[in-house]
């Protein structure tokens, strides 16, 4: 289909194009037809051909296009409507809805949307009685039980439903939207009367009542007052007795009572409470019959009322018994029998209600708070019992039959229960822990009533939930709990896991009560050899070693022996092996200095030997993974091996002479392993995973050793140069950045670091020359590296060996990258670079020569080339220019913005001039500069004043 003239938009041509769109197998022809039809819809002729397309003899696909065209014309091209044609259009459209009421549902809906759009254009001034007139227009002598009467009734309900929806979805200014909302709300009483009448008619068919309920939900978006819907709400409650209407009635009731504005009508809310309480018998029967849908729906209603209006109902102190009954009903929903999510799905809905009730009770004035705490403290103790019962695992054989999805939902459900228990502790305090402890003690010591592992696990789970985030140091039951743990026979995986997590959650407490370590550490070490307990057990060990490191001297040998054994036997997956090494790093770094090196060597030697064996073999995919794994073990060990913290602790206890740098055990190990690492690299230089793993070993060591790393700096600089020269990688640049950060001001190490920077910069320049687009991570790290150099050792750029001008032009190119992290790093570089324009001549020169280029590139990025979320970062650069080069900025900015349409066709000359004035004035407030740039970015995209801008 070729380009067409306006006179070719005929009914026949439109039908041919629709035929092509729907049935032509050629996608290219479909796209051509789609484009042509869009042009046809926008043409003035569309006002005429749309009616022909809606004739009863047309197929629904053609009718639908006619209805869509009519809506498009009314909603987007209203100004084309000739003067005096409104009445004709209105009558014709109402008639068309009536004629097609019995036709295709999708066509009818589209026609109703078109009529709704027309109403929104003319309400309230031109057609103030629009809604009453429409109610009259679709009234019929026929009963809703007859086909014709039912069709017209459904058409009217469809129209009433889409009217508020069209208001919500249309692009209407906020003031006009508010005016229309108020105008429609005035007509609610007449609409409500109709809807209530239809609901109460015993002969009304289900489709009519379904559509009535949908209509109610639609009109609720207009913030209809609860007092104006009391009768309708009562009718909705009555529908809950009818199974075919139950789901829709629940949705409508929840929508009505969830309106926050209902809180203004306490009297109306108080009338709802008994209606909800009357559902308890139906709820009880549904639970007994295993009817999950019904119990779920009633639970939703109770929770919606209680959660949304908790504060309002609490404030009605004279009616406290009614609200207490509602709370009891919600408690019964929380304790719905069976296991979530297999037997029931209601209990999870109630958890947030308990947060709300607790918050609202504790925020009341003192007198009412005292009253309600007397009532609700016992309720919350009951809640804890209910939640722990719900958290219980099912019987082993039953749990084995659950699907993976059910198990995952149950795990998430227990996390939600854990969070709730933690929150409830704030209300109940240490008495809650005492309660749990007494129950656990009874379960473990009462031989007359054997307990299930599920009950024991649930109580431990309760302890762990609270101890995980709450300070339990003041609780007097924790020593007793620690004493009970070894008495538990952990013959089940879930119970054993919870024991481990509970021990881990008590690590901080154990740090203050180190004598109790002997009770629980054997339990953890015993579990370390069991693969099924890997995550829980290794996590507990790591937490103990981190928190109790200074009290583990007597246990070091046992921990080392068990850990080394499980590492050698490959019992745990790689992530857990890394955690074990982190735990051992905490442990070893807290030992006396004279013991550390020997134990460190005994730990790493088997892994170094394995690495030597792998280094002697030809590189292959089979041995790459173990190489990366062993390097990962070393980097994780060194990441927590922090002797500086030990020195700080000793200095607090008693001043001591610090050891010289060169005896740091990690340095000794790295020096011994350095030739081996070089060998590994020589064979794996082109493998990014191996290079990254090597860099991680040194980067983690650098972060913990800090200046103790000095003896290795020269060697490492040479190694990084070799790595980056053979295969430029971001990890090598990041490692260099760490070196600059720590040793940038060390005169003795100035030379090797400068040589490395020079080499890396030259190599990266060649990447830019050859095409850097495929290396956004390298470009990002390169920008961050030079920003760090400028921050820590800017005088390096005073030498002829580092070309800051070349870095500048690389930064200009980096602004063209689409990756957000790369652009952020580039902004950081220029922000730092510009701030040194006075002390570094080369920076001043390049800005004088090409500052305008920087501004052009920056404005292009702000104006639409880059994501809007980066506007703040671009503003940082502009602020740096404004602060450091104000006179040059004035010239650059005006020249850069001079070309018409730059950086966006949405910008007028006035917009640009206003932007210039704002930027040139702002040298004090960085926040103000960010606001100016954000506004300019929105203007450039034509988004100012839109909803998108409001969220920006």
C-alpha positions, 0 to 999 in steps of 0.5 A, spaced: 500 500 500 503 506 497 502 513 500 495 516 499 492 522 499 487 525 503 481 523 498 483 516 498 481 515 506 474 511 503 470 506 507 472 501 501 480 503 502 479 502 510 476 495 509 482 493 504 487 495 509 484 492 515 483 485 510 491 486 509 492 487 516 488 481 519 490 476 514 496 478 509 501 473 511 507 478 509 509 482 516 512 487 511 505 488 508 501 488 515 506 494 517 504 498 511 497 497 512 498 498 520 501 505 518 496 507 513 490 505 518 494 510 523 494 516 518 487 514 516 484 515 523 488 521 524 484 524 518 478 529 518 475 523 513 475 519 519 469 522 522 465 520 517 467 513 515 467 510 522 460 510 522 459 506 516 464 501 519 459 500 525 453 498 520 450 491 523 452 488 517 460 489 518 464 483 521 466 485 528 473 486 526 471 492 522 466 494 527 471 495 532 476 499 528 470 504 527 469 504 534 476 505 536 477 510 530 471 514 533 474 514 540 481 516 537 477 522 534 473 524 540 479 523 545 485 526 540 482 531 535 476 534 539 478 541 536 476 538 529 469 537 531 465 542 527 461 548 531 454 545 532 455 538 531 455 536 538 448 534 539 448 530 533 454 526 535 452 525 542 445 522 539 448 518 534 453 515 539 448 513 544 443 510 538 449 506 536 451 503 543 443 501 543 443 498 536 450 494 538 448 492 545 447 485 543 453 485 538 460 484 540 462 485 547 469 488 544 465 493 540 460 495 545 466 496 550 470 501 545 463 505 543 462 506 551 469 508 551 468 513 546 461 516 549 465 516 556 470 520 552 465 525 549 462 526 556 468 528 559 469 533 554 463 537 555 461 535 563 459 539 567 458 546 563 456 544 556 452 537 558 451 538 566 446 532 566 450 527 562 449 522 567 442 522 568 440 523 561 444 517 559 440 513 565 434 515 562 436 514 555 438 506 556 431 505 560 427 500 557 420 497 558 423 490 557 425 486 563 432 485 565 430 477 564 429 478 557 434 478 552 433 485 549 432 488 556 438 485 559 443 487 553 441 494 554 442 494 561 449 491 560 450 496 555 448 502 560 452 498 566 458 498 561 458 505 559 457 507 567 463 502 568 468 505 563 466 513 565 471 513 571 476 509 568 476 513 562 477 519 567 483 515 570 487 513 563 486 520 559 491 525 559 487 531 562 490 536 566 490 535 574 485 541 575 480 539 570 481 532 572 479 534 579 473 538 576 471 532 572 471 527 579 467 532 583 462 533 577 461 525 577 461 524 584 455 529 584 451 523 580 453 518 585 446 518 588 442 516 582 447 511 579 448 508 586 440 507 586 440 504 580 446 499 582 442 497 588 436 496 585 439 491 580 442 488 586 436 487 590 432 484 584 431 477 585 430 476 578 436 479 576 441 475 572 448 473 574 451 477 568 447 483 570 449 483 577 457 481 576 457 488 571 454 492 577 459 490 582 464 491 577 461 498 576 461 499 583 469 498 583 470 503 578 466 509 581 470 508 587 476 511 584 472 517 585 473 517 592 465 516 594 464 517 601 462 510 605 456 514 608 453 514 601 454 507 599 452 503 606 445 500 602 450 498 596 455 495 601 449 491 605 447 488 598 454 486 597 454 482 603 448 479 602 451 476 595 456 472 599 451 467 600 451 466 593 457 461 590 457 464 583 457 471 586 462 470 591 469 472 588 466 478 585 462 480 591 469 480 595 473 484 591 467 489 591 467 489 599 474 490 599 474 495 595 469 499 598 472 498 605 479 499 603 478 507 601 482 511 606 477 516 606 472 512 610 476 514 616 472 520 616 465 516 617 466 512 623 459 511 624 458 508 617 465 504 619 461 501 626 455 499 622 460 495 617 463 491 623 457 487 625 456 485 618 463 482 617 462 479 624 456 475 621 461 472 616 464 467 622 459 462 621 460 462 614 468 462 615 467 456 620 463 452 615 468 453 609 474 451 614 471 445 616 469 443 608 476 445 606 473 450 602 479 455 601 476 460 596 471 462 601 475 462 607 480 466 603 475 471 601 472 472 608 479 473 611 480 478 606 474 482 608 476 482 615 483 484 614 481 489 610 477 492 615 481 491 621 488 493 617 485 500 614 481 502 619 484 500 625 486 506 628 479 509 627 476 503 630 480 503 636 479 510 638 471 508 638 473 506 645 465 505 647 465 500 642 471 496 644 468 490 644 466 490 637 473 491 635 475 486 640 471 481 636 474 483 629 481 482 632 479 475 635 476 473 628 482 475 624 486 471 630 482 465 627 484 467 620 491 467 622 490 460 626 487 457 620 488 449 621 492 446 616 499 447 613 500 454 608 500 453 602 497 446 601 491 446 606 490 453 606 492 460 604 488 465 608 493 466 614 499 469 610 493 475 609 493 477 616 500 478 618 501 485 616 494 487 621 498 485 627 503 490 625 498 495 624 494 493 631 501 494 635 503 500 632 496 503 633 495 501 640 502 504 642 501 510 639 495 512 643 495 517 648 497 514 655 490 513 658 487 509 652 494 505 651 494 503 658 486 500 657 488 497 650 495 494 653 491 490 658 486 487 653 491 486 647 498 483 651 494 477 652 492 477 645 499 477 642 502 472 647 496 468 644 498 470 637 506 468 638 503 461 640 499 461 633 504 463 629 509 458 632 504 453 630 503 455 623 511 455 622 511 448 624 513 443 618 508 438 616 510 430 618 516 428 614 512 423 609 507 429 608 513 434 606 516 429 602 510 430 597 510 437 597 512 440 590 518 445 590 514 451 589 510 449 595 516 448 599 519 455 597 512 458 599 512 455 605 519 458 606 517 465 605 511 464 609 516 462 615 520 468 613 514 473 614 512 469 621 520 470 623 519 478 621 512 478 625 515 475 631 521 480 631 516 486 631 512 483 637 518 482 641 518 490 641 511 489 645 512 483 649 519 484 651 523 479 655 517 475 657 516 473 651 523 469 651 522 467 658 515 464 655 519 460 649 524 458 654 519 455 659 516 451 653 522 448 650 525 446 657 518 442 658 518 439 651 526 437 652 525 434 659 518 431 660 519 424 658 511 422 659 509 426 653 514 425 647 515 431 643 515 431 636 521 434 632 517 439 629 515 442 636 522 443 638 524 446 631 518 451 631 520 454 638 528 454 636 525 458 630 522 463 635 528 464 639 532 465 632 527 470 629 528 474 635 535 474 637 537 475 629 535 482 630 534 484 637 539 485 643 538 479 647 544 481 652 539 483 658 535 476 657 536 471 663 534 465 659 539 465 654 544 461 658 539 456 659 537 456 652 545 454 650 545 449 655 539 446 652 541 445 645 546 440 646 540 436 649 537 436 642 537 430 638 537 433 631 535 427 627 532 431 622 535 436 617 530 442 618 531 441 626 539 441 625 539 447 620 534 451 625 539 449 631 545 452 627 541 458 625 539 459 632 547 458 634 549 463 629 544 468 631 547 468 638 554 469 636 554 476 639 551 474 646 557 469 646 562 474 645 560 477 651 559 470 655 565 466 652 565 460 657 558 458 653 562 457 647 564 450 649 557 448 649 555 450 642 562 450 638 562 442 638 555 442 635 557 446 630 564 443 628 560 436 628 555 439 623 560 441 619 562 435 616 554 434 613 553 436 606 546 437 608 547 442 613 552 446 609 549 453 609 546 453 616 553 450 619 558 454 615 554 461 616 554 459 624 561 458 624 563 464 620 558 468 625 562 465 631 569 466 628 567 474 627 564 476 633 568 471 638 575 471 635 578 474 641 575 468 645 577 462 641 584 461 642 583 454 646 578 452 640 583 454 634 586 447 633 579 444 633 576 449 628 582 449 624 582 441 624 575 440 622 575 446 617 581 443 613 578 436 613 572 438 610 575 443 605 580 437 603 574 432 602 570 437 598 564 437 602 561 444 601 560 447 595 564 453 593 560 459 596 560 455 603 568 454 602 569 461 601 565 462 608 569 457 611 576 461 609 573 468 611 571 464 618 578 462 619 581 469 617 577 472 623 580 466 627 587 466 625 588 474 625 586 474 633 591 469 635 598 471 638 603 474 633 608 468 634 602 463 632 599 466 626 604 464 621 605 457 622 597 456 623 596 460 616 602 456 613 599 449 615 592 452 612 594 454 605 600 450 604 595 444 601 592 449 597 598 452 594 601 445 593 594 443 589 595 450 585 602 448 583 600 441 581 595 445 576 600 450 574 604 444 571 598 442 567 596 444 560 591 449 561 584 446 560 577 448 561 577 442 566 583 445 571 580 452 570 575 451 575 579 449 580 585 454 579 579 459 580 576 456 586 583 456 590 585 463 588 578 464 591 579 461 597 586 465 598 582 472 597 576 470 602 581 468 607 585 474 606 579 479 606 578 478 613 585 477 615 586 484 619 591 484 624 590 492 624 584 491 628 588 486 633 593 491 634 587 497 635 585 492 640 591 491 644 593 498 644 586 499 647 588 494 653 595 496 653 600 500 649 605 495 645 610 496 640 607 495 633 611 490 629 615 492 623 611 491 616 615 486 613 613 480 618 605 480 616 604 473 615 599 475 609 605 478 606 610 472 607 605 468 604 604 472 598 611 473 597 612 465 597 606 464 592 608 470 588 612 466 583 607 461 583 601 466 581 606 469 576 606 462 573 599 461 573 598 468 569 603 466 564 598 460 562 592 463 563 593 471 561 587 470 556 582 467 561 578 473 564 576 469 570 583 467 572 585 474 571 580 476 575 581 471 581 588 473 581 586 480 582 581 479 587 587 475 591 591 482 591 585 487 592 582 483 598 589 483 601 590 490 600 584 492 603 586 489 610 593 490 610 593 497 607 600 500 608 603 493 611 602 491 603 608 495 601 613 490 600 609 487 595 608 494 591 613 494 586 612 486 584 605 487 584 605 493 579 610 489 574 605 483 574 599 488 573 603 491 567 604 484 564 596 482 565 593 489 562 598 489 557 596 482 555 589 482 556 586 489 558 581 487 564 577 492 568 579 488 574 587 490 573 584 497 573 580 496 579 587 493 583 591 499 580 586 504 583 586 500 590 594 501 590 593 509 588 588 510 594 593 506 599 600 508 596 599 514 592 602 519 597 608 514 599 614 517 596 618 511 596 613 507 591 612 513 587 616 510 581 613 503 580 606 506 581 607 512 576 610 507 571 604 502 571 599 508 570 603 510 564 603 503 561 596 502 563 594 509 560 597 508 554 594 501 553 587 504 554 589 510 549 590 504 544 583 501 546 580 508 544 583 508 538 581 501 536 574 502 538 572 502 545 565 500 545 566 493 546 569 494 553 565 499 557 567 495 563 574 497 562 572 504 560 568 505 566 574 502 571 579 507 567 575 513 568 575 511 576 582 510 576 584 517 573 579 520 578 582 517 584 589 519 581 586 526 581 583 525 588 589 522 591 596 524 587 594 530 582 601 532 582 603 525 578 600 529 572 605 535 572 610 530 569 610 529 562 609 521 562 602 522 564 598 525 558 592 528 562 589 531 555 589 524 552 585 522 558 580 528 557 579 526 550 577 519 552 572 522 557 569 526 551 568 519 548 566 515 554 560 520 554 557 517 548 556 510 552 549 508 553 551 504 560 549 508 566 555 506 570 560 508 565 557 515 564 557 515 572 564 514 572 566 519 566 562 524 570 566 523 576 573 524 572 571 530 569 568 533 576 575 531 579 579 534 573 576 541 572 577 542 580 584 542 578 585 546 573 589 552 577 594 547 579 595 543 573 597 547 567 595 541 562 588 541 565 587 548 564 590 548 557 585 543 555 579 546 558 581 553 554 582 549 548 576 544 548 572 546 554 566 548 549 567 541 546 566 538 553 560 543 554 557 541 547 558 533 549 555 534 556 549 538 553 547 533 548 547 527 554 543 532 558 538 533 552 536 526 551 542 522 549 543 519 556 538 516 561 534 522 565 537 518 571 544 521 570 542 528 570 544 529 577 551 526 575 551 531 569 550 537 574 556 535 578 560 536 572 557 543 570 557 545 578 565 544 578 565 548 571 561 553 574 565 553 581 572 553 577 572 556 570 566 561 571 568 566 566 570 561 560 563 557 562 559 564 560 562 563 553 562 556 552 555 555 554 552 560 550 556 558 544 554 551 545 547 552 545 547 557 539 545 552 534 538 551 533 535 545 535 541 543 539 541 539 544 533 538 542 528 540 538 523 541 544 527 547 546 526 554 544 531 560 544 528 563 551 529 556 554 536 556 552 537 563 555 533 562 561 538 555 562 544 559 561 542 565 566 541 560 571 547 556 570 551 562 570 548 564 577 549 558 581 556 557 584 554 555 591 548 550 591 549 543 588 542 541 590 540 547 586 544 546 580 541 539 580 534 541 580 536 546 574 539 540 570 533 536 571 528 541 569 532 542 562 533 535 561 525 534 562 524 540 557 529 537 552 525 531 552 518 535 552 516 532 558 515 538 563 509 538 566 507 531 565 506 525 570 513 523 568 516 529 570 512 529 577 515 522 578 522 525 576 
